[in-house]
Amino acid sequence: MTSDFYDDPELAEPHFSLPERLQDKDATVRRIALMDLADLDGDAHVPLLLAALGDDAAVVRTEAARALEAFESPATVRGLARLLSDEDADVRAAAAQSLSELKLQESAQELLPFMAADDAFVRAAALRGVRELRVPDSFAPALAALGDADPLVRREAVTVLGYLKRLDAVDALTRLATEDPVPEVRRAAAGALGFAEETPAVLAALLAALSDQAWQVREEAATTLGKLRLRDAAPALVTALDDAYWQVRLRAARSLGRLRNVDALPGLTAALTHTISNLRKEAALALGEIGASAALPALRAAENDPDPEVRRSVRLALQQIGAQA
Protein backbone atom coordinates (compact mmCIF):
# COMPACT_ATOMS: atom_id res chain seq x y z
CA MET A 1 0.00 0.00 0.00
CA THR A 2 1.28 3.49 -0.77
CA SER A 3 2.38 5.91 1.90
CA ASP A 4 -0.56 8.11 0.94
CA PHE A 5 -2.86 5.48 2.38
CA TYR A 6 -1.04 5.28 5.69
CA ASP A 7 -0.95 9.08 5.87
CA ASP A 8 -4.71 9.28 5.36
CA PRO A 9 -6.19 11.35 8.22
CA GLU A 10 -9.04 8.83 8.40
CA LEU A 11 -6.50 6.39 9.79
CA ALA A 12 -5.32 8.72 12.52
CA GLU A 13 -6.27 7.96 16.14
CA PRO A 14 -8.12 5.78 16.99
CA HIS A 15 -7.51 3.87 13.71
CA PHE A 16 -3.73 4.20 13.47
CA SER A 17 -3.15 0.48 14.10
CA LEU A 18 -5.49 -0.87 11.42
CA PRO A 19 -2.77 -2.03 8.97
CA GLU A 20 -0.99 -3.85 11.78
CA ARG A 21 -4.21 -5.38 13.07
CA LEU A 22 -4.98 -6.71 9.60
CA GLN A 23 -1.72 -8.69 9.85
CA ASP A 24 -2.38 -9.96 13.37
CA LYS A 25 -2.05 -13.69 13.99
CA ASP A 26 -5.48 -13.76 15.62
CA ALA A 27 -8.26 -14.07 13.04
CA THR A 28 -10.70 -12.37 15.37
CA VAL A 29 -8.48 -9.30 15.52
CA ARG A 30 -8.23 -9.24 11.74
CA ARG A 31 -11.99 -9.58 11.40
CA ILE A 32 -12.68 -6.66 13.77
CA ALA A 33 -10.10 -4.57 11.90
CA LEU A 34 -12.08 -5.19 8.70
CA MET A 35 -15.26 -4.04 10.42
CA ASP A 36 -13.49 -0.83 11.42
CA LEU A 37 -12.24 -0.39 7.85
CA ALA A 38 -15.76 -0.71 6.50
CA ASP A 39 -16.89 2.14 8.74
CA LEU A 40 -14.40 4.59 7.21
CA ASP A 41 -15.47 7.11 4.61
CA GLY A 42 -14.13 6.87 1.09
CA ASP A 43 -12.79 3.90 -0.82
CA ALA A 44 -9.04 4.25 -0.29
CA HIS A 45 -9.14 1.17 1.92
CA VAL A 46 -10.88 -1.08 -0.63
CA PRO A 47 -7.57 -2.73 -1.67
CA LEU A 48 -7.20 -3.95 1.90
CA LEU A 49 -10.71 -5.41 1.83
CA LEU A 50 -9.98 -7.12 -1.46
CA ALA A 51 -6.75 -8.54 -0.09
CA ALA A 52 -8.66 -9.95 2.88
CA LEU A 53 -10.76 -12.06 0.50
CA GLY A 54 -7.72 -14.35 0.36
CA ASP A 55 -7.28 -14.62 4.12
CA ASP A 56 -6.67 -18.09 5.55
CA ALA A 57 -9.55 -17.70 8.03
CA ALA A 58 -13.11 -18.14 6.79
CA VAL A 59 -14.47 -15.59 9.29
CA VAL A 60 -12.15 -12.95 7.84
CA ARG A 61 -13.08 -13.77 4.24
CA THR A 62 -16.74 -13.62 5.23
CA GLU A 63 -16.36 -10.20 6.83
CA ALA A 64 -14.46 -8.86 3.83
CA ALA A 65 -17.15 -10.13 1.48
CA ARG A 66 -19.87 -8.45 3.54
CA ALA A 67 -18.00 -5.15 3.68
CA LEU A 68 -17.45 -5.02 -0.08
CA GLU A 69 -21.15 -4.81 -0.89
CA ALA A 70 -20.85 -1.04 -0.48
CA PHE A 71 -17.98 -0.64 -2.96
CA GLU A 72 -18.85 -1.20 -6.60
CA SER A 73 -16.07 -1.86 -9.11
CA PRO A 74 -15.14 -4.62 -11.55
CA ALA A 75 -12.33 -5.62 -9.19
CA THR A 76 -14.84 -6.03 -6.35
CA VAL A 77 -17.08 -8.19 -8.53
CA ARG A 78 -14.19 -10.38 -9.64
CA GLY A 79 -13.03 -10.87 -6.07
CA LEU A 80 -16.50 -11.71 -4.78
CA ALA A 81 -17.22 -13.99 -7.71
CA ARG A 82 -14.14 -16.05 -6.92
CA LEU A 83 -15.51 -16.61 -3.42
CA LEU A 84 -18.65 -18.21 -4.81
CA SER A 85 -16.60 -21.40 -4.98
CA ASP A 86 -15.10 -21.01 -1.51
CA GLU A 87 -14.90 -24.14 0.61
CA ASP A 88 -16.82 -22.42 3.43
CA ALA A 89 -20.61 -22.07 3.13
CA ASP A 90 -20.73 -18.80 5.10
CA VAL A 91 -18.14 -17.23 2.82
CA ARG A 92 -20.06 -18.32 -0.28
CA ALA A 93 -23.31 -16.94 1.12
CA ALA A 94 -21.74 -13.59 2.05
CA ALA A 95 -20.20 -13.23 -1.41
CA ALA A 96 -23.49 -14.06 -3.11
CA GLN A 97 -25.37 -11.55 -0.97
CA SER A 98 -22.88 -8.78 -1.66
CA LEU A 99 -22.95 -9.47 -5.40
CA SER A 100 -26.72 -9.14 -5.36
CA GLU A 101 -26.38 -5.66 -3.81
CA LEU A 102 -24.00 -4.30 -6.45
CA LYS A 103 -25.74 -2.14 -9.06
CA LEU A 104 -22.82 -1.28 -11.33
CA GLN A 105 -23.59 -2.16 -14.96
CA GLU A 106 -20.06 -3.40 -15.48
CA SER A 107 -20.79 -6.04 -12.86
CA ALA A 108 -22.89 -8.00 -15.32
CA GLN A 109 -20.05 -8.58 -17.76
CA GLU A 110 -17.95 -9.97 -14.92
CA LEU A 111 -20.75 -12.27 -13.77
CA LEU A 112 -22.05 -13.57 -17.09
CA PRO A 113 -19.36 -16.28 -17.45
CA PHE A 114 -20.24 -17.64 -14.02
CA MET A 115 -23.73 -18.53 -15.25
CA ALA A 116 -22.16 -21.53 -16.95
CA ALA A 117 -20.17 -22.68 -13.90
CA ASP A 118 -20.19 -26.34 -12.88
CA ASP A 119 -21.38 -25.48 -9.36
CA ALA A 120 -25.13 -24.81 -9.13
CA PHE A 121 -24.64 -22.37 -6.26
CA VAL A 122 -22.31 -20.29 -8.42
CA ARG A 123 -24.76 -20.30 -11.33
CA ALA A 124 -27.61 -19.18 -9.07
CA ALA A 125 -25.51 -16.46 -7.42
CA ALA A 126 -24.44 -15.09 -10.81
CA LEU A 127 -28.05 -14.91 -11.97
CA ARG A 128 -29.07 -13.22 -8.75
CA GLY A 129 -26.28 -10.70 -9.15
CA VAL A 130 -27.36 -9.57 -12.62
CA ARG A 131 -31.14 -9.63 -12.24
CA GLU A 132 -31.68 -5.99 -11.25
CA LEU A 133 -29.11 -4.74 -13.75
CA ARG A 134 -31.46 -5.65 -16.62
CA VAL A 135 -28.58 -6.35 -18.97
CA PRO A 136 -29.74 -7.67 -22.38
CA ASP A 137 -26.81 -10.11 -22.53
CA SER A 138 -28.25 -11.96 -19.54
CA PHE A 139 -31.40 -12.98 -21.44
CA ALA A 140 -30.06 -15.98 -23.34
CA PRO A 141 -28.26 -17.63 -20.39
CA ALA A 142 -31.24 -16.97 -18.11
CA LEU A 143 -33.64 -18.50 -20.61
CA ALA A 144 -31.39 -21.53 -20.94
CA ALA A 145 -31.17 -21.79 -17.15
CA LEU A 146 -34.92 -22.41 -16.95
CA GLY A 147 -34.04 -26.00 -17.81
CA ASP A 148 -31.36 -26.29 -15.12
CA ALA A 149 -31.53 -29.37 -12.92
CA ASP A 150 -31.17 -27.25 -9.78
CA PRO A 151 -34.39 -25.50 -8.63
CA LEU A 152 -32.47 -22.58 -7.09
CA VAL A 153 -30.91 -21.84 -10.48
CA ARG A 154 -34.30 -22.06 -12.19
CA ARG A 155 -35.85 -19.69 -9.67
CA GLU A 156 -33.09 -17.11 -10.07
CA ALA A 157 -33.34 -17.41 -13.86
CA VAL A 158 -37.05 -16.71 -13.64
CA THR A 159 -36.43 -13.51 -11.67
CA VAL A 160 -33.87 -12.33 -14.24
CA LEU A 161 -36.42 -12.80 -17.01
CA GLY A 162 -39.04 -11.01 -14.94
CA TYR A 163 -36.78 -7.98 -14.64
CA LEU A 164 -35.93 -8.03 -18.35
CA LYS A 165 -39.63 -8.10 -19.32
CA ARG A 166 -39.02 -9.83 -22.62
CA LEU A 167 -42.19 -11.12 -24.24
CA ASP A 168 -40.26 -13.95 -25.89
CA ALA A 169 -39.80 -15.46 -22.42
CA VAL A 170 -43.54 -15.62 -21.67
CA ASP A 171 -44.14 -19.09 -23.10
CA ALA A 172 -41.38 -20.59 -20.97
CA LEU A 173 -42.59 -18.76 -17.86
CA THR A 174 -46.19 -19.93 -18.32
CA ARG A 175 -44.91 -23.49 -18.56
CA LEU A 176 -42.88 -23.22 -15.36
CA ALA A 177 -45.75 -21.56 -13.49
CA THR A 178 -47.80 -24.74 -13.82
CA GLU A 179 -45.38 -27.58 -14.56
CA ASP A 180 -42.23 -27.08 -12.50
CA PRO A 181 -42.06 -29.70 -9.72
CA VAL A 182 -40.83 -27.19 -7.13
CA PRO A 183 -43.43 -24.78 -5.62
CA GLU A 184 -40.97 -21.93 -5.17
CA VAL A 185 -40.12 -22.00 -8.88
CA ARG A 186 -43.81 -22.07 -9.81
CA ARG A 187 -44.38 -19.13 -7.49
CA ALA A 188 -41.53 -17.13 -9.00
CA ALA A 189 -42.79 -17.82 -12.51
CA ALA A 190 -46.32 -16.73 -11.63
CA GLY A 191 -44.92 -13.49 -10.27
CA ALA A 192 -42.60 -12.92 -13.22
CA LEU A 193 -45.59 -12.99 -15.58
CA GLY A 194 -46.63 -9.60 -14.23
CA PHE A 195 -45.19 -7.94 -17.35
CA ALA A 196 -46.97 -10.22 -19.84
CA GLU A 197 -49.65 -9.22 -22.28
CA GLU A 198 -53.15 -10.61 -21.92
CA THR A 199 -53.29 -13.84 -23.89
CA PRO A 200 -55.32 -17.05 -23.45
CA ALA A 201 -52.12 -18.90 -22.53
CA VAL A 202 -51.16 -16.42 -19.80
CA LEU A 203 -54.67 -16.38 -18.38
CA ALA A 204 -54.85 -20.18 -18.39
CA ALA A 205 -51.48 -20.52 -16.66
CA LEU A 206 -52.33 -18.03 -13.93
CA LEU A 207 -55.77 -19.55 -13.34
CA ALA A 208 -54.14 -22.94 -13.00
CA ALA A 209 -51.63 -21.43 -10.56
CA LEU A 210 -54.53 -19.98 -8.60
CA SER A 211 -55.57 -23.58 -7.90
CA ASP A 212 -52.05 -24.81 -7.12
CA GLN A 213 -51.55 -27.16 -4.18
CA ALA A 214 -49.07 -24.71 -2.63
CA TRP A 215 -50.73 -21.66 -1.12
CA GLN A 216 -47.70 -19.50 -1.90
CA VAL A 217 -48.22 -20.15 -5.61
CA ARG A 218 -51.92 -19.33 -5.31
CA GLU A 219 -51.03 -16.10 -3.50
CA GLU A 220 -48.62 -15.03 -6.26
CA ALA A 221 -51.07 -15.93 -9.00
CA ALA A 222 -53.79 -13.84 -7.35
CA THR A 223 -51.42 -10.89 -7.23
CA THR A 224 -50.36 -11.16 -10.86
CA LEU A 225 -53.94 -11.50 -12.10
CA GLY A 226 -54.66 -8.15 -10.47
CA LYS A 227 -51.53 -6.50 -11.86
CA LEU A 228 -52.49 -7.57 -15.37
CA ARG A 229 -56.13 -6.60 -14.71
CA LEU A 230 -57.37 -9.78 -16.36
CA ARG A 231 -61.12 -9.33 -16.04
CA ASP A 232 -61.85 -12.89 -17.11
CA ALA A 233 -60.10 -14.00 -13.92
CA ALA A 234 -62.66 -12.28 -11.67
CA PRO A 235 -64.82 -15.40 -11.00
CA ALA A 236 -61.77 -17.40 -9.95
CA LEU A 237 -60.58 -14.55 -7.73
CA VAL A 238 -64.00 -14.35 -6.09
CA THR A 239 -63.71 -18.06 -5.34
CA ALA A 240 -60.24 -17.41 -3.91
CA LEU A 241 -61.83 -15.16 -1.27
CA ASP A 242 -62.75 -18.45 0.44
CA ASP A 243 -59.23 -19.88 0.24
CA ALA A 244 -58.06 -21.77 3.30
CA TYR A 245 -55.13 -19.33 3.65
CA TRP A 246 -55.84 -15.72 4.52
CA GLN A 247 -52.77 -14.60 2.57
CA VAL A 248 -54.40 -15.83 -0.63
CA ARG A 249 -57.67 -14.16 0.32
CA LEU A 250 -55.85 -10.88 0.89
CA ARG A 251 -54.22 -10.88 -2.54
CA ALA A 252 -57.48 -11.90 -4.18
CA ALA A 253 -59.25 -9.02 -2.45
CA ARG A 254 -56.60 -6.57 -3.62
CA SER A 255 -56.88 -7.79 -7.21
CA LEU A 256 -60.67 -7.69 -7.19
CA GLY A 257 -60.43 -4.10 -6.05
CA ARG A 258 -58.21 -3.32 -9.01
CA LEU A 259 -60.71 -5.02 -11.30
CA ARG A 260 -63.60 -3.15 -9.61
CA ASN A 261 -65.60 -6.33 -9.72
CA VAL A 262 -69.04 -5.92 -8.13
CA ASP A 263 -69.52 -9.69 -7.92
CA ALA A 264 -66.90 -9.65 -5.19
CA LEU A 265 -69.04 -7.58 -2.81
CA PRO A 266 -70.44 -10.49 -0.72
CA GLY A 267 -67.00 -12.01 -0.19
CA LEU A 268 -65.35 -8.68 0.54
CA THR A 269 -67.99 -7.54 3.01
CA ALA A 270 -67.68 -10.89 4.78
CA ALA A 271 -63.92 -10.36 4.99
CA LEU A 272 -64.52 -7.15 6.96
CA THR A 273 -65.16 -9.33 10.02
CA HIS A 274 -62.23 -11.71 9.56
CA THR A 275 -59.94 -12.26 12.55
CA ILE A 276 -56.86 -11.14 10.56
CA SER A 277 -56.71 -7.34 10.57
CA ASN A 278 -54.62 -7.14 7.39
CA LEU A 279 -57.36 -8.94 5.49
CA ARG A 280 -60.03 -6.65 6.93
CA LYS A 281 -57.99 -3.63 5.84
CA GLU A 282 -57.50 -4.98 2.33
CA ALA A 283 -61.18 -5.81 2.00
CA ALA A 284 -62.14 -2.27 2.96
CA LEU A 285 -59.72 -0.79 0.45
CA ALA A 286 -61.05 -3.07 -2.29
CA LEU A 287 -64.63 -2.07 -1.52
CA GLY A 288 -63.62 1.57 -1.82
CA GLU A 289 -62.07 0.94 -5.22
CA ILE A 290 -65.16 -0.88 -6.44
CA GLY A 291 -67.22 2.06 -5.27
CA ALA A 292 -70.58 0.29 -4.96
CA SER A 293 -73.07 1.88 -2.56
CA ALA A 294 -74.24 -1.61 -1.60
CA ALA A 295 -71.07 -1.91 0.49
CA LEU A 296 -71.93 1.10 2.67
CA PRO A 297 -73.78 -0.74 5.47
CA ALA A 298 -70.94 -3.22 5.99
CA LEU A 299 -68.33 -0.45 5.90
CA ARG A 300 -70.24 1.67 8.41
CA ALA A 301 -70.46 -1.33 10.71
CA ALA A 302 -66.67 -1.60 10.51
CA GLU A 303 -65.99 2.05 11.40
CA ASN A 304 -65.26 1.06 15.01
CA ASP A 305 -62.85 -1.76 14.13
CA PRO A 306 -60.30 -2.28 16.95
CA ASP A 307 -57.39 -1.86 14.51
CA PRO A 308 -56.57 1.78 13.63
CA GLU A 309 -55.27 0.79 10.19
CA VAL A 310 -58.55 -0.92 9.40
CA ARG A 311 -60.53 2.10 10.61
CA ARG A 312 -58.42 4.35 8.39
CA SER A 313 -59.06 2.10 5.39
CA VAL A 314 -62.78 2.03 6.13
CA ARG A 315 -62.92 5.84 6.27
CA LEU A 316 -61.07 6.05 2.97
CA ALA A 317 -63.46 3.55 1.38
CA LEU A 318 -66.49 5.49 2.60
CA GLN A 319 -65.01 8.69 1.14
CA GLN A 320 -64.35 6.98 -2.19
CA ILE A 321 -67.88 5.62 -2.44
CA GLY A 322 -69.31 8.96 -1.44
CA ALA A 323 -67.27 10.69 -4.10
CA GLN A 324 -68.49 8.29 -6.74
CA ALA A 325 -72.15 8.47 -5.69
Wavefront OBJ file of the C-alpha trace (Angstrom):
o trace
v 0.000 0.000 0.000
v 1.276 3.487 -0.770
v 2.382 5.905 1.896
v -0.557 8.112 0.938
v -2.863 5.477 2.384
v -1.045 5.279 5.689
v -0.955 9.079 5.869
v -4.705 9.276 5.365
v -6.193 11.354 8.221
v -9.040 8.826 8.396
v -6.495 6.390 9.794
v -5.321 8.725 12.518
v -6.271 7.960 16.141
v -8.122 5.780 16.989
v -7.509 3.868 13.712
v -3.725 4.204 13.467
v -3.153 0.481 14.100
v -5.489 -0.872 11.423
v -2.775 -2.029 8.965
v -0.993 -3.847 11.779
v -4.211 -5.379 13.069
v -4.976 -6.714 9.605
v -1.723 -8.694 9.848
v -2.377 -9.960 13.375
v -2.046 -13.692 13.986
v -5.478 -13.755 15.623
v -8.258 -14.074 13.036
v -10.703 -12.372 15.367
v -8.481 -9.301 15.521
v -8.226 -9.240 11.738
v -11.993 -9.581 11.400
v -12.683 -6.660 13.769
v -10.104 -4.566 11.904
v -12.078 -5.188 8.696
v -15.263 -4.038 10.416
v -13.489 -0.832 11.416
v -12.239 -0.385 7.850
v -15.762 -0.711 6.497
v -16.891 2.144 8.741
v -14.404 4.589 7.213
v -15.471 7.115 4.612
v -14.133 6.869 1.087
v -12.793 3.900 -0.818
v -9.038 4.253 -0.295
v -9.143 1.173 1.916
v -10.876 -1.082 -0.633
v -7.571 -2.729 -1.673
v -7.198 -3.954 1.900
v -10.710 -5.412 1.834
v -9.982 -7.125 -1.459
v -6.749 -8.544 -0.086
v -8.662 -9.950 2.877
v -10.757 -12.061 0.496
v -7.720 -14.345 0.362
v -7.285 -14.621 4.124
v -6.670 -18.089 5.551
v -9.548 -17.700 8.034
v -13.108 -18.140 6.792
v -14.466 -15.594 9.294
v -12.152 -12.950 7.838
v -13.080 -13.771 4.242
v -16.743 -13.623 5.230
v -16.357 -10.198 6.828
v -14.455 -8.860 3.831
v -17.154 -10.127 1.478
v -19.866 -8.453 3.537
v -18.003 -5.151 3.677
v -17.446 -5.024 -0.077
v -21.150 -4.813 -0.889
v -20.846 -1.037 -0.477
v -17.981 -0.638 -2.961
v -18.848 -1.198 -6.602
v -16.073 -1.859 -9.109
v -15.141 -4.624 -11.554
v -12.334 -5.623 -9.187
v -14.836 -6.032 -6.354
v -17.081 -8.187 -8.529
v -14.189 -10.377 -9.637
v -13.032 -10.873 -6.068
v -16.501 -11.706 -4.777
v -17.223 -13.991 -7.713
v -14.140 -16.051 -6.925
v -15.509 -16.606 -3.423
v -18.651 -18.210 -4.810
v -16.604 -21.405 -4.984
v -15.100 -21.006 -1.509
v -14.904 -24.137 0.611
v -16.820 -22.416 3.431
v -20.607 -22.070 3.129
v -20.727 -18.803 5.101
v -18.137 -17.229 2.820
v -20.058 -18.322 -0.278
v -23.315 -16.940 1.123
v -21.736 -13.592 2.049
v -20.195 -13.229 -1.405
v -23.492 -14.064 -3.109
v -25.375 -11.555 -0.971
v -22.877 -8.776 -1.665
v -22.949 -9.467 -5.395
v -26.720 -9.137 -5.355
v -26.381 -5.663 -3.814
v -24.005 -4.301 -6.454
v -25.736 -2.137 -9.056
v -22.819 -1.284 -11.328
v -23.595 -2.162 -14.956
v -20.056 -3.396 -15.484
v -20.789 -6.043 -12.865
v -22.894 -8.000 -15.323
v -20.048 -8.577 -17.761
v -17.952 -9.966 -14.918
v -20.754 -12.270 -13.769
v -22.051 -13.571 -17.094
v -19.356 -16.278 -17.451
v -20.237 -17.642 -14.021
v -23.732 -18.531 -15.245
v -22.157 -21.532 -16.947
v -20.172 -22.680 -13.904
v -20.188 -26.337 -12.876
v -21.379 -25.476 -9.365
v -25.133 -24.808 -9.127
v -24.643 -22.366 -6.259
v -22.309 -20.294 -8.424
v -24.759 -20.296 -11.329
v -27.605 -19.178 -9.066
v -25.512 -16.459 -7.422
v -24.438 -15.087 -10.805
v -28.051 -14.908 -11.971
v -29.072 -13.223 -8.750
v -26.281 -10.705 -9.147
v -27.362 -9.570 -12.616
v -31.144 -9.633 -12.240
v -31.685 -5.987 -11.251
v -29.108 -4.744 -13.748
v -31.465 -5.655 -16.617
v -28.580 -6.354 -18.971
v -29.745 -7.671 -22.376
v -26.814 -10.107 -22.532
v -28.245 -11.960 -19.541
v -31.397 -12.976 -21.436
v -30.055 -15.981 -23.335
v -28.256 -17.629 -20.391
v -31.240 -16.969 -18.111
v -33.637 -18.496 -20.614
v -31.386 -21.526 -20.936
v -31.169 -21.793 -17.147
v -34.918 -22.414 -16.949
v -34.039 -25.998 -17.807
v -31.360 -26.291 -15.122
v -31.529 -29.372 -12.921
v -31.172 -27.253 -9.781
v -34.387 -25.502 -8.632
v -32.471 -22.585 -7.095
v -30.915 -21.842 -10.483
v -34.300 -22.060 -12.193
v -35.847 -19.691 -9.666
v -33.095 -17.108 -10.075
v -33.337 -17.407 -13.862
v -37.052 -16.715 -13.635
v -36.426 -13.514 -11.672
v -33.865 -12.331 -14.240
v -36.422 -12.798 -17.014
v -39.042 -11.012 -14.937
v -36.783 -7.983 -14.640
v -35.931 -8.028 -18.350
v -39.633 -8.102 -19.321
v -39.015 -9.827 -22.617
v -42.189 -11.119 -24.239
v -40.260 -13.946 -25.893
v -39.800 -15.460 -22.422
v -43.538 -15.625 -21.666
v -44.136 -19.095 -23.100
v -41.376 -20.591 -20.971
v -42.588 -18.762 -17.862
v -46.187 -19.931 -18.316
v -44.914 -23.489 -18.559
v -42.885 -23.221 -15.364
v -45.753 -21.556 -13.494
v -47.799 -24.737 -13.824
v -45.379 -27.578 -14.559
v -42.232 -27.076 -12.496
v -42.062 -29.696 -9.723
v -40.834 -27.188 -7.128
v -43.432 -24.783 -5.624
v -40.967 -21.932 -5.172
v -40.121 -22.002 -8.883
v -43.807 -22.067 -9.815
v -44.382 -19.130 -7.492
v -41.528 -17.125 -9.005
v -42.795 -17.825 -12.513
v -46.325 -16.732 -11.632
v -44.916 -13.492 -10.271
v -42.603 -12.922 -13.216
v -45.591 -12.994 -15.580
v -46.627 -9.602 -14.230
v -45.194 -7.938 -17.346
v -46.968 -10.217 -19.835
v -49.648 -9.218 -22.284
v -53.153 -10.610 -21.922
v -53.290 -13.843 -23.895
v -55.316 -17.046 -23.451
v -52.119 -18.904 -22.526
v -51.163 -16.419 -19.804
v -54.671 -16.384 -18.375
v -54.850 -20.179 -18.390
v -51.479 -20.522 -16.664
v -52.335 -18.031 -13.928
v -55.774 -19.547 -13.344
v -54.141 -22.943 -13.002
v -51.626 -21.433 -10.562
v -54.534 -19.981 -8.597
v -55.568 -23.578 -7.898
v -52.052 -24.813 -7.121
v -51.549 -27.156 -4.179
v -49.069 -24.709 -2.634
v -50.727 -21.657 -1.124
v -47.701 -19.499 -1.904
v -48.218 -20.153 -5.615
v -51.917 -19.332 -5.314
v -51.032 -16.102 -3.501
v -48.616 -15.034 -6.257
v -51.070 -15.925 -9.002
v -53.786 -13.843 -7.349
v -51.416 -10.888 -7.225
v -50.362 -11.160 -10.861
v -53.939 -11.497 -12.103
v -54.664 -8.149 -10.473
v -51.527 -6.505 -11.865
v -52.494 -7.569 -15.370
v -56.131 -6.598 -14.712
v -57.367 -9.779 -16.355
v -61.124 -9.335 -16.036
v -61.846 -12.895 -17.105
v -60.096 -14.000 -13.917
v -62.663 -12.283 -11.674
v -64.825 -15.396 -11.000
v -61.767 -17.401 -9.947
v -60.577 -14.548 -7.726
v -64.001 -14.352 -6.086
v -63.709 -18.059 -5.335
v -60.242 -17.410 -3.908
v -61.828 -15.164 -1.271
v -62.750 -18.447 0.445
v -59.227 -19.884 0.238
v -58.056 -21.774 3.304
v -55.132 -19.330 3.652
v -55.837 -15.723 4.518
v -52.771 -14.599 2.571
v -54.397 -15.825 -0.635
v -57.669 -14.157 0.316
v -55.849 -10.878 0.893
v -54.216 -10.877 -2.538
v -57.479 -11.900 -4.180
v -59.248 -9.015 -2.446
v -56.599 -6.570 -3.624
v -56.877 -7.789 -7.212
v -60.668 -7.689 -7.185
v -60.432 -4.096 -6.049
v -58.211 -3.317 -9.014
v -60.713 -5.023 -11.296
v -63.600 -3.150 -9.611
v -65.602 -6.330 -9.718
v -69.041 -5.919 -8.128
v -69.524 -9.690 -7.923
v -66.901 -9.655 -5.187
v -69.045 -7.577 -2.810
v -70.439 -10.487 -0.723
v -66.998 -12.011 -0.187
v -65.349 -8.683 0.543
v -67.989 -7.540 3.009
v -67.681 -10.894 4.776
v -63.916 -10.359 4.986
v -64.519 -7.150 6.963
v -65.165 -9.334 10.022
v -62.231 -11.712 9.564
v -59.944 -12.258 12.547
v -56.862 -11.137 10.555
v -56.713 -7.342 10.569
v -54.622 -7.137 7.391
v -57.361 -8.939 5.492
v -60.028 -6.648 6.929
v -57.995 -3.626 5.842
v -57.500 -4.976 2.326
v -61.183 -5.813 1.999
v -62.141 -2.273 2.962
v -59.720 -0.788 0.446
v -61.051 -3.073 -2.287
v -64.627 -2.067 -1.521
v -63.623 1.566 -1.819
v -62.070 0.942 -5.225
v -65.163 -0.880 -6.442
v -67.220 2.057 -5.270
v -70.582 0.295 -4.959
v -73.073 1.880 -2.562
v -74.241 -1.611 -1.595
v -71.072 -1.911 0.492
v -71.928 1.099 2.670
v -73.782 -0.745 5.471
v -70.936 -3.220 5.990
v -68.331 -0.450 5.903
v -70.235 1.671 8.413
v -70.460 -1.334 10.706
v -66.668 -1.597 10.509
v -65.993 2.053 11.404
v -65.257 1.063 15.009
v -62.854 -1.759 14.135
v -60.301 -2.276 16.947
v -57.388 -1.864 14.515
v -56.572 1.781 13.626
v -55.274 0.788 10.187
v -58.551 -0.924 9.398
v -60.528 2.105 10.614
v -58.421 4.355 8.388
v -59.056 2.102 5.389
v -62.783 2.029 6.129
v -62.923 5.836 6.269
v -61.073 6.047 2.967
v -63.457 3.554 1.379
v -66.487 5.495 2.599
v -65.012 8.690 1.137
v -64.354 6.982 -2.192
v -67.877 5.618 -2.441
v -69.307 8.960 -1.437
v -67.272 10.693 -4.100
v -68.490 8.292 -6.736
v -72.153 8.474 -5.693
l 1 2 3 4 5 6 7 8 9 10 11 12 13 14 15 16 17 18 19 20 21 22 23 24 25 26 27 28 29 30 31 32 33 34 35 36 37 38 39 40 41 42 43 44 45 46 47 48 49 50 51 52 53 54 55 56 57 58 59 60 61 62 63 64 65 66 67 68 69 70 71 72 73 74 75 76 77 78 79 80 81 82 83 84 85 86 87 88 89 90 91 92 93 94 95 96 97 98 99 100 101 102 103 104 105 106 107 108 109 110 111 112 113 114 115 116 117 118 119 120 121 122 123 124 125 126 127 128 129 130 131 132 133 134 135 136 137 138 139 140 141 142 143 144 145 146 147 148 149 150 151 152 153 154 155 156 157 158 159 160 161 162 163 164 165 166 167 168 169 170 171 172 173 174 175 176 177 178 179 180 181 182 183 184 185 186 187 188 189 190 191 192 193 194 195 196 197 198 199 200 201 202 203 204 205 206 207 208 209 210 211 212 213 214 215 216 217 218 219 220 221 222 223 224 225 226 227 228 229 230 231 232 233 234 235 236 237 238 239 240 241 242 243 244 245 246 247 248 249 250 251 252 253 254 255 256 257 258 259 260 261 262 263 264 265 266 267 268 269 270 271 272 273 274 275 276 277 278 279 280 281 282 283 284 285 286 287 288 289 290 291 292 293 294 295 296 297 298 299 300 301 302 303 304 305 306 307 308 309 310 311 312 313 314 315 316 317 318 319 320 321 322 323 324 325
